[in-house]
């Protein structure tokens, strides 16, 4: 077993289901709490992202070079759906609008400040270039789509997004694939299937090029080395309950456990003590 411990527990009954995670430069750990519609910050409690309303879900999370937080919010309200930015502690404002009902999920930035967002239900990647305020379709492709609406796994197409080594990488949970998509001066380039047989949710890279994947339906976190070798790092025996995302920290990984599938319903953030290289998240150049 990996050396693991529970970093933070949450209340399943209150909708505190940690979906995505970011670690800021000062060490603050931040996580979206899906059904509660909030972001939890270590040492700072919870902050509501969008105005309180039934059905607003806090999903993907990212940070820019100034350590400002951005959260993806799903809603049937066209005035709420989109990407929200933390203007100051406790105050969020919508940064980029999206169509009501968009199945927003993972978000990430390119180094030039372009924001990418997954729409897991429609099987599309959206983008918002610097200086704009609306998400638009960037890529629609069969390889991004879900396979069936019958269960949460098969209904989730493109999910996690990260920019690494000049390309945009994406998981498709339903199809069990990890894709590398070329960035051709802001346009989609060649799409390459890099890994398969892996219904991963979100993922992260370290600076050595290792990919760490949260495999939600298998209660597993694994490492994929640059040469493609896969190593299981943790399972349910290490406290994982629906791992949905992870962040590379200086002394290992922090893993959000949604606690939604299955019967245990133990939402938490789990710390896995591992020998890892430094984090490799791009910090985009963003306008004030």
C-alpha positions in Angstrom: 0.0 0.0 0.0 1.0 3.6 -0.7 1.7 5.8 2.3 -1.7 7.6 2.3 -3.7 9.7 4.7 -7.0 11.7 4.6 -6.1 15.4 4.2 -9.7 16.6 4.4 -13.1 15.0 4.8 -16.4 16.4 3.5 -20.1 16.0 4.1 -21.8 13.9 1.5 -25.3 14.8 2.6 -24.5 18.5 2.2 -23.4 18.1 -1.4 -19.8 18.6 -0.5 -18.4 16.3 -3.2 -14.8 17.4 -4.1 -14.6 17.3 -7.9 -11.5 19.2 -8.9 -8.4 20.6 -7.2 -5.7 23.2 -7.5 -2.7 24.0 -5.3 -1.8 27.7 -5.3 1.8 29.0 -5.2 1.5 29.8 -1.4 0.4 26.2 -0.8 -3.3 26.8 -0.4 -5.3 23.8 -1.5 -8.5 24.6 -3.3 -11.3 22.2 -4.4 -14.6 22.6 -6.1 -17.5 21.0 -4.2 -19.8 19.8 -6.9 -23.4 19.8 -5.6 -22.8 22.5 -3.0 -21.7 24.9 -5.8 -18.8 26.1 -3.7 -15.0 26.2 -3.6 -13.2 25.0 -0.5 -9.9 26.6 0.4 -7.6 25.2 3.1 -7.6 27.6 6.0 -10.4 29.6 4.5 -13.6 27.5 4.4 -16.0 27.5 1.5 -16.9 30.3 -1.0 -20.0 30.2 -3.1 -19.1 30.6 -6.8 -22.3 31.5 -8.6 -25.3 33.0 -6.9 -27.3 30.5 -4.9 -29.8 28.6 -7.0 -30.9 25.0 -7.4 -28.9 23.0 -9.9 -25.7 25.1 -10.1 -22.7 22.7 -10.0 -19.1 23.6 -9.4 -16.9 21.4 -11.6 -13.5 22.2 -13.1 -10.9 24.4 -11.4 -7.8 26.2 -12.6 -5.5 29.1 -11.7 -3.6 31.7 -13.6 -0.1 33.2 -13.1 -1.5 35.6 -10.5 -3.0 32.7 -8.6 -6.6 33.8 -9.4 -9.0 30.9 -9.3 -11.4 29.9 -12.1 -14.2 27.5 -11.7 -16.5 25.9 -14.3 -20.2 26.1 -13.3 -23.0 24.0 -14.9 -26.5 25.3 -14.8 -29.7 25.5 -16.7 -29.6 29.3 -16.2 -28.0 31.1 -19.1 -26.8 33.8 -16.7 -24.9 31.4 -14.6 -23.4 28.7 -16.9 -19.7 29.4 -17.7 -16.4 30.0 -16.1 -16.3 32.1 -12.9 -13.2 33.9 -11.6 -12.4 34.7 -8.0 -12.1 38.5 -8.0 -11.2 38.6 -4.3 -11.7 36.4 -1.3 -15.4 35.5 -1.1 -16.3 37.3 -4.3 -16.6 35.6 -7.7 -17.7 37.0 -11.1 -18.5 35.3 -14.4 -15.4 35.4 -16.6 -16.7 33.6 -19.7 -20.3 32.7 -20.5 -21.4 29.4 -22.0 -24.7 28.1 -23.3 -27.3 27.1 -20.6 -27.1 23.4 -20.0 -23.5 23.0 -21.3 -21.9 20.0 -19.7 -18.8 21.8 -18.6 -16.1 19.8 -16.9 -12.4 20.1 -16.8 -10.7 23.4 -17.6 -7.2 24.5 -18.3 -5.1 27.4 -19.7 -2.7 27.5 -22.6 0.4 29.6 -21.9 -1.0 32.5 -24.0 -4.0 32.7 -21.7 -6.5 30.9 -23.9 -8.9 29.0 -21.6 -10.1 25.5 -22.7 -13.1 23.8 -21.3 -14.5 20.3 -21.8 -18.2 19.8 -22.5 -18.5 16.2 -21.5 -22.1 15.7 -22.5 -21.8 17.1 -26.1 -18.3 15.8 -26.6 -16.7 19.1 -27.5 -13.8 21.2 -26.3 -14.7 24.9 -25.9 -12.3 27.8 -25.8 -12.1 31.5 -24.7 -9.2 33.4 -26.1 -7.6 36.3 -24.1 -9.7 39.4 -24.1 -13.0 37.6 -24.9 -15.8 36.7 -22.5 -17.7 33.8 -24.2 -16.8 30.1 -24.6 -17.1 29.0 -28.2 -16.7 25.6 -29.8 -13.0 24.8 -30.5 -13.2 21.2 -31.5 -16.0 18.7 -32.0 -14.8 15.1 -32.9 -16.2 11.6 -32.5 -13.2 10.8 -30.3 -14.5 13.3 -27.7 -18.0 12.1 -27.4 -19.7 9.9 -24.7 -20.9 6.4 -25.7 -24.3 6.2 -23.9 -26.5 8.1 -21.5 -27.2 5.0 -19.4 -24.7 5.6 -16.6 -22.4 8.3 -15.3 -19.3 6.8 -16.9 -20.6 6.1 -20.4 -22.3 9.5 -20.4 -19.1 11.4 -19.8 -17.0 12.0 -22.9 -14.1 14.5 -22.9 -13.4 15.2 -19.3 -10.0 16.3 -18.0 -7.9 18.8 -19.9 -4.2 19.8 -19.5 -1.7 21.6 -21.7 1.7 19.9 -21.7 4.7 20.1 -24.0 2.9 22.4 -26.4 -0.2 20.2 -26.9 -3.6 19.9 -25.3 -4.2 16.6 -23.6 -7.7 15.2 -22.9 -9.3 12.2 -21.3 -12.5 10.6 -22.6 -13.9 8.7 -19.7 -16.6 6.8 -21.6 -14.1 5.6 -24.3 -11.3 5.0 -21.9 -8.8 7.0 -23.9 -6.3 9.8 -23.4 -5.8 12.0 -26.4 -3.1 14.5 -27.4 -4.3 17.4 -29.6 -1.9 19.7 -31.4 -2.2 23.4 -30.9 -1.7 25.0 -34.3 -1.5 28.7 -33.7 -4.7 28.5 -31.6 -6.5 26.0 -33.9 -6.9 22.3 -33.3 -4.1 20.2 -34.9 -3.6 16.5 -35.2 -5.4 14.3 -32.7 -3.4 11.3 -31.4 -4.7 8.6 -29.1 -1.9 8.1 -26.7 -3.5 5.7 -24.2 -6.5 3.4 -24.1 -8.3 1.0 -21.7 -8.3 3.7 -19.0 -11.6 5.4 -18.0 -9.8 8.3 -16.4 -11.5 11.3 -15.0 -8.9 14.1 -14.6 -5.1 14.0 -14.6 -1.9 15.9 -14.0 1.6 16.0 -15.3 4.8 16.5 -13.3 7.8 18.3 -14.8 9.5 15.0 -15.8 6.6 14.2 -18.1 4.9 11.5 -15.9 1.1 11.5 -16.2 -0.9 10.8 -13.0 -4.5 9.7 -13.7 -7.6 9.6 -11.4 -9.6 6.6 -12.5 -12.9 7.2 -10.9 -14.9 4.0 -11.6 -11.9 1.8 -10.5 -11.1 3.7 -7.3 -7.5 3.9 -8.6 -4.7 6.4 -9.1 -1.9 5.5 -11.5 1.2 6.9 -13.0 2.0 6.6 -16.7 5.7 7.1 -17.3 6.9 9.0 -20.4 7.7 5.5 -21.9 4.1 4.4 -21.4 4.7 2.1 -18.4 1.7 2.1 -16.0 2.0 1.8 -12.3 -0.9 1.6 -9.9 -0.2 4.0 -7.0 -3.3 3.7 -4.9 -6.6 2.0 -4.6 -9.7 1.9 -2.4 -7.4 0.2 0.2 -5.6 3.5 0.4 -8.8 5.5 1.1 -9.8 6.3 -2.4 -13.6 6.6 -3.0 -14.3 7.8 -6.6 -11.0 9.7 -7.3 -12.0 12.5 -9.7 -8.9 14.8 -10.0 -5.4 15.2 -8.5 -2.7 17.8 -8.0 1.0 17.2 -7.9 2.4 18.6 -4.6 6.0 18.7 -3.4 5.7 15.5 -1.4 3.3 13.5 -3.5 -0.3 13.8 -4.8 -3.5 15.3 -3.5 -6.5 13.4 -4.8 -10.1 14.6 -4.7 -12.5 11.7 -4.0 -16.0 12.5 -5.1 -17.6 9.6 -3.1 -20.6 9.5 -5.5 -20.4 6.1 -7.2 -20.6 3.0 -5.1 -22.0 2.8 -1.6 -19.4 4.2 0.7 -20.0 7.9 0.1 -16.8 9.1 1.8 -15.9 12.3 0.0 -12.5 13.6 0.9 -9.1 14.8 -0.3 -6.5 12.0 0.1 -2.7 12.7 0.3 -0.5 10.1 -1.3 3.1 10.4 -0.1 5.2 9.6 -3.2 8.5 10.6 -4.9 7.3 13.0 -7.6 8.9 15.6 -9.8 7.8 19.2 -9.5 4.3 20.2 -10.8 4.0 21.1 -14.4 0.9 23.1 -14.7 1.3 26.1 -17.1 0.7 29.5 -15.5 -0.8 31.5 -18.4 -0.2 35.2 -19.1 -3.5 36.8 -18.2 -4.7 40.4 -18.5 -5.6 42.2 -15.3 
